[in-house]
């Protein structure tokens, strides 16, 4: 089963019903149904909480994060990952932590709406829409 790293923009699209909400919802449903294993990072959860408190209140944000946590596992980020990100030449430290963590944890695909943020990633990067369309294409061929 493929392991997917879910970036904060996908979770925010789902929770705020913004941008590509439909693809984000379908993706999380596929993870819930066991078609994929879903993972995220502590950084993503913290960022989502911070942004969600601007859309809603703290209690609602935490309720949403608890729901997301039932669907997604959280990758550990250790000193080695931080040190590699500090040594990388990537322009965004946070993104480099995430794609290094994804690589170290044998993630198959990073799912994000902002693919340009992951140009230095050794892990392939797709949007939620691309993954959903690929899944439906493969499903139709079975």
C-alpha positions as CSV (number, residue, x, y, z in Angstrom):
1,X,0.0,0.0,0.0
2,X,1.4,3.4,-1.0
3,X,2.3,5.8,1.8
4,X,1.3,9.4,1.3
5,X,2.6,12.5,3.1
6,X,-0.2,15.1,3.3
7,X,0.9,18.7,3.4
8,X,-0.9,21.5,5.3
9,X,-2.6,23.1,2.2
10,X,-4.5,19.9,1.5
11,X,-5.8,19.7,5.1
12,X,-6.7,23.4,5.0
13,X,-8.5,22.9,1.7
14,X,-10.6,20.2,3.4
15,X,-11.3,22.0,6.6
16,X,-12.0,25.4,5.1
17,X,-13.7,24.1,1.9
18,X,-11.3,26.3,-0.1
19,X,-9.5,25.9,-3.5
20,X,-9.7,22.2,-4.4
21,X,-11.9,21.0,-1.5
22,X,-13.4,18.1,-3.6
23,X,-10.0,16.5,-4.3
24,X,-8.9,17.0,-0.7
25,X,-12.1,15.3,0.6
26,X,-11.8,12.4,-1.9
27,X,-8.1,11.9,-1.0
28,X,-8.8,11.8,2.8
29,X,-11.8,9.4,2.1
30,X,-9.5,7.1,0.1
31,X,-7.1,7.1,3.1
32,X,-9.9,6.4,5.5
33,X,-11.1,3.5,3.2
34,X,-7.6,2.0,3.3
35,X,-6.6,2.6,-0.3
36,X,-3.6,4.5,0.9
37,X,-1.7,5.1,4.2
38,X,-1.7,8.8,5.2
39,X,0.9,10.6,7.1
40,X,1.7,14.2,8.0
41,X,4.2,16.0,10.3
42,X,4.0,17.8,13.6
43,X,4.9,20.9,11.8
44,X,1.8,20.5,9.5
45,X,-0.5,20.0,12.4
46,X,0.9,23.0,14.2
47,X,0.5,25.2,11.1
48,X,-3.0,24.0,10.4
49,X,-4.0,24.7,14.0
50,X,-2.5,28.2,13.8
51,X,-4.3,29.0,10.6
52,X,-7.6,27.4,11.6
53,X,-7.8,29.6,14.7
54,X,-8.0,32.5,12.3
55,X,-11.0,31.0,10.6
56,X,-12.7,29.7,13.7
57,X,-11.9,29.3,17.4
58,X,-9.4,27.2,19.3
59,X,-11.9,24.5,20.3
60,X,-13.2,24.0,16.8
61,X,-9.6,23.9,15.4
62,X,-8.6,21.2,18.0
63,X,-11.8,19.2,17.2
64,X,-10.8,19.3,13.5
65,X,-7.3,18.2,14.2
66,X,-8.5,15.3,16.3
67,X,-10.6,14.2,13.4
68,X,-7.6,14.5,11.0
69,X,-5.4,12.6,13.5
70,X,-7.8,9.7,13.3
71,X,-7.1,9.5,9.6
72,X,-3.4,10.5,9.4
73,X,-0.4,9.1,11.3
74,X,2.4,11.6,12.3
75,X,5.9,11.2,11.2
76,X,8.6,11.7,13.8
77,X,11.2,14.5,13.2
78,X,14.5,13.9,14.9
79,X,17.8,15.7,15.1
80,X,19.2,14.0,12.0
81,X,16.3,15.3,9.9
82,X,16.7,18.8,11.3
83,X,20.5,18.7,10.8
84,X,20.0,17.6,7.1
85,X,17.4,20.4,6.6
86,X,19.9,22.9,8.1
87,X,22.6,21.8,5.7
88,X,20.3,21.7,2.6
89,X,20.4,24.5,0.2
90,X,16.7,24.7,-0.1
91,X,15.1,28.1,0.3
92,X,12.4,27.0,2.7
93,X,13.6,25.3,5.9
94,X,10.2,24.1,6.9
95,X,9.5,22.4,3.5
96,X,12.9,20.8,3.6
97,X,12.2,19.3,7.0
98,X,9.0,17.8,5.6
99,X,10.5,16.3,2.4
100,X,13.5,15.0,4.3
101,X,11.2,13.4,6.9
102,X,9.1,11.9,4.1
103,X,12.2,10.4,2.4
104,X,13.6,9.0,5.7
105,X,10.2,7.4,6.5
106,X,9.9,5.8,3.0
107,X,6.9,7.8,2.0
108,X,6.0,7.1,-1.6
109,X,4.3,10.4,-2.6
110,X,4.0,13.9,-1.1
111,X,0.6,15.4,-1.7
112,X,0.5,19.2,-1.8
113,X,-1.1,22.0,-3.8
114,X,2.2,23.9,-3.8
115,X,4.4,21.5,-5.7
116,X,7.0,24.2,-6.3
117,X,7.7,24.1,-2.5
118,X,9.1,20.6,-2.9
119,X,11.4,21.0,-5.9
120,X,14.3,19.6,-3.9
121,X,12.4,16.5,-2.8
122,X,13.7,13.0,-3.5
123,X,10.1,11.8,-3.0
124,X,7.7,12.3,-6.0
125,X,5.2,15.2,-5.5
126,X,1.6,15.3,-6.7
127,X,-1.5,17.4,-6.1
128,X,-4.5,15.9,-4.5
129,X,-6.3,16.2,-7.9
130,X,-3.5,14.4,-9.7
131,X,-3.6,11.5,-7.2
132,X,-7.4,11.2,-7.2
133,X,-7.4,11.2,-11.1
134,X,-4.7,8.6,-11.1
135,X,-6.5,6.4,-8.6
136,X,-9.8,6.6,-10.6
137,X,-7.9,5.9,-13.9
138,X,-6.2,2.8,-12.3
139,X,-9.6,1.7,-10.8
140,X,-11.3,1.9,-14.1
141,X,-8.6,-0.3,-15.7
142,X,-9.0,-3.1,-13.1
